[in-house]
């Protein structure tokens, strides 16, 4: 209902997100990551609903949340293993990370912040 249909609309960029989210929600069996993503989206929906957002606003906000969560999942899946390991380390142990890994982590963190 709220999927943009005008191909020149600025919202047309969200059509792939609407389709992906819809297909994920329709799947009879979901992965653990998909279930976690759905749980987060339900929390977002409840929050947007409590604040009185309109249906079209909520649809756009939810698809943006979905696209962000999907991007983050893809980022962590495609990350070098040493980066994921370093992220999971307690702060006290992070000084043991090789300098090259620390530089990579810093650069990736800066890129994430800049793109958000």
C-alpha atoms as a printed R data frame, in Angstrom:
    type eleno elety resid chain resno      x       y       z
1   ATOM     1    CA   UNK     A     1  0.000   0.000   0.000
2   ATOM     2    CA   UNK     A     2  2.789   2.458   0.851
3   ATOM     3    CA   UNK     A     3  5.355   1.247  -1.698
4   ATOM     4    CA   UNK     A     4  6.321   4.155  -3.987
5   ATOM     5    CA   UNK     A     5  5.087   3.535  -7.528
6   ATOM     6    CA   UNK     A     6  6.494   6.616  -9.280
7   ATOM     7    CA   UNK     A     7  9.963   5.678 -10.621
8   ATOM     8    CA   UNK     A     8 11.170   9.302 -10.480
9   ATOM     9    CA   UNK     A     9 10.034   9.832  -6.902
10  ATOM    10    CA   UNK     A    10 12.850  10.352  -4.375
11  ATOM    11    CA   UNK     A    11 11.250   7.470  -2.457
12  ATOM    12    CA   UNK     A    12 11.756   5.079  -5.404
13  ATOM    13    CA   UNK     A    13 15.158   4.201  -3.920
14  ATOM    14    CA   UNK     A    14 13.291   2.399  -1.126
15  ATOM    15    CA   UNK     A    15 11.383   0.012  -3.431
16  ATOM    16    CA   UNK     A    16 14.051  -2.751  -3.147
17  ATOM    17    CA   UNK     A    17 13.887  -2.412   0.644
18  ATOM    18    CA   UNK     A    18 10.090  -2.685   0.647
19  ATOM    19    CA   UNK     A    19 10.260  -5.788  -1.548
20  ATOM    20    CA   UNK     A    20 13.016  -7.459   0.482
21  ATOM    21    CA   UNK     A    21 11.272  -6.746   3.782
22  ATOM    22    CA   UNK     A    22  7.948  -8.010   2.456
23  ATOM    23    CA   UNK     A    23  9.477 -11.220   1.125
24  ATOM    24    CA   UNK     A    24 11.341 -11.838   4.381
25  ATOM    25    CA   UNK     A    25  8.138 -11.366   6.382
26  ATOM    26    CA   UNK     A    26  6.258 -13.789   4.095
27  ATOM    27    CA   UNK     A    27  8.853 -16.561   4.372
28  ATOM    28    CA   UNK     A    28  7.461 -19.517   6.332
29  ATOM    29    CA   UNK     A    29 10.881 -20.343   7.812
30  ATOM    30    CA   UNK     A    30 13.305 -17.679   8.971
31  ATOM    31    CA   UNK     A    31 16.963 -17.711   9.960
32  ATOM    32    CA   UNK     A    32 18.018 -16.557  13.413
33  ATOM    33    CA   UNK     A    33 19.222 -13.267  11.908
34  ATOM    34    CA   UNK     A    34 15.899 -12.715  10.148
35  ATOM    35    CA   UNK     A    35 13.981 -13.429  13.355
36  ATOM    36    CA   UNK     A    36 16.170 -10.954  15.220
37  ATOM    37    CA   UNK     A    37 15.630  -8.352  12.492
38  ATOM    38    CA   UNK     A    38 11.853  -8.889  12.657
39  ATOM    39    CA   UNK     A    39 11.910  -8.499  16.435
40  ATOM    40    CA   UNK     A    40 13.757  -5.197  16.078
41  ATOM    41    CA   UNK     A    41 11.296  -4.023  13.418
42  ATOM    42    CA   UNK     A    42  8.352  -4.887  15.683
43  ATOM    43    CA   UNK     A    43  9.909  -2.804  18.461
44  ATOM    44    CA   UNK     A    44 10.415   0.051  15.994
45  ATOM    45    CA   UNK     A    45  6.819  -0.245  14.814
46  ATOM    46    CA   UNK     A    46  5.523  -0.098  18.392
47  ATOM    47    CA   UNK     A    47  7.631   2.967  19.073
48  ATOM    48    CA   UNK     A    48  6.522   4.758  15.892
49  ATOM    49    CA   UNK     A    49  2.898   3.845  16.582
50  ATOM    50    CA   UNK     A    50  3.072   5.176  20.167
51  ATOM    51    CA   UNK     A    51  4.349   8.510  18.882
52  ATOM    52    CA   UNK     A    52  1.383   8.844  16.526
53  ATOM    53    CA   UNK     A    53  3.192   8.482  13.209
54  ATOM    54    CA   UNK     A    54  1.008   8.104  10.114
55  ATOM    55    CA   UNK     A    55  0.904   4.790   8.251
56  ATOM    56    CA   UNK     A    56  2.989   6.123   5.365
57  ATOM    57    CA   UNK     A    57  5.582   7.586   7.759
58  ATOM    58    CA   UNK     A    58  5.800   4.291   9.626
59  ATOM    59    CA   UNK     A    59  6.172   2.335   6.377
60  ATOM    60    CA   UNK     A    60  9.065   4.512   5.256
61  ATOM    61    CA   UNK     A    61 10.738   4.491   8.687
62  ATOM    62    CA   UNK     A    62 10.410   0.713   8.955
63  ATOM    63    CA   UNK     A    63 11.864   0.103   5.509
64  ATOM    64    CA   UNK     A    64 14.750   2.434   6.356
65  ATOM    65    CA   UNK     A    65 15.322   0.505   9.595
66  ATOM    66    CA   UNK     A    66 15.155  -2.763   7.646
67  ATOM    67    CA   UNK     A    67 17.665  -1.553   5.065
68  ATOM    68    CA   UNK     A    68 20.034  -0.329   7.795
69  ATOM    69    CA   UNK     A    69 19.805  -3.614   9.721
70  ATOM    70    CA   UNK     A    70 20.366  -5.582   6.503
71  ATOM    71    CA   UNK     A    71 23.390  -3.457   5.660
72  ATOM    72    CA   UNK     A    72 24.828  -3.983   9.145
73  ATOM    73    CA   UNK     A    73 24.284  -7.742   8.895
74  ATOM    74    CA   UNK     A    74 26.010  -7.780   5.512
75  ATOM    75    CA   UNK     A    75 28.881  -5.686   6.897
76  ATOM    76    CA   UNK     A    76 29.473  -8.081   9.784
77  ATOM    77    CA   UNK     A    77 29.153 -11.121   7.511
78  ATOM    78    CA   UNK     A    78 31.695  -9.737   5.030
79  ATOM    79    CA   UNK     A    79 34.131  -8.426   7.651
80  ATOM    80    CA   UNK     A    80 37.509 -10.074   8.088
81  ATOM    81    CA   UNK     A    81 37.344 -12.580  10.945
82  ATOM    82    CA   UNK     A    82 39.989 -10.671  12.948
83  ATOM    83    CA   UNK     A    83 37.765  -7.565  12.908
84  ATOM    84    CA   UNK     A    84 34.743  -9.509  14.217
85  ATOM    85    CA   UNK     A    85 36.916 -11.108  16.890
86  ATOM    86    CA   UNK     A    86 38.245  -7.719  17.966
87  ATOM    87    CA   UNK     A    87 34.720  -6.328  18.232
88  ATOM    88    CA   UNK     A    88 33.732  -9.174  20.541
89  ATOM    89    CA   UNK     A    89 36.736  -8.676  22.842
90  ATOM    90    CA   UNK     A    90 36.360  -7.004  26.211
91  ATOM    91    CA   UNK     A    91 37.881  -3.515  26.224
92  ATOM    92    CA   UNK     A    92 40.716  -4.652  28.510
93  ATOM    93    CA   UNK     A    93 41.874  -7.170  25.898
94  ATOM    94    CA   UNK     A    94 41.608  -4.914  22.847
95  ATOM    95    CA   UNK     A    95 45.113  -3.549  23.417
96  ATOM    96    CA   UNK     A    96 46.336  -6.981  22.243
97  ATOM    97    CA   UNK     A    97 44.889  -6.443  18.748
98  ATOM    98    CA   UNK     A    98 47.667  -6.069  16.166
99  ATOM    99    CA   UNK     A    99 48.157  -2.422  15.083
100 ATOM   100    CA   UNK     A   100 47.037  -3.127  11.508
101 ATOM   101    CA   UNK     A   101 43.715  -4.475  12.797
102 ATOM   102    CA   UNK     A   102 43.247  -1.429  15.033
103 ATOM   103    CA   UNK     A   103 43.775   0.859  12.036
104 ATOM   104    CA   UNK     A   104 41.285  -1.145   9.942
105 ATOM   105    CA   UNK     A   105 38.731  -1.005  12.786
106 ATOM   106    CA   UNK     A   106 39.199   2.740  13.164
107 ATOM   107    CA   UNK     A   107 38.822   3.351   9.414
108 ATOM   108    CA   UNK     A   108 35.707   1.157   9.195
109 ATOM   109    CA   UNK     A   109 34.180   2.854  12.209
110 ATOM   110    CA   UNK     A   110 34.804   6.263  10.627
111 ATOM   111    CA   UNK     A   111 33.231   5.112   7.353
112 ATOM   112    CA   UNK     A   112 30.167   3.803   9.170
113 ATOM   113    CA   UNK     A   113 29.795   7.076  11.072
114 ATOM   114    CA   UNK     A   114 30.178   9.122   7.896
115 ATOM   115    CA   UNK     A   115 27.586   7.093   5.994
116 ATOM   116    CA   UNK     A   116 25.004   7.125   8.790
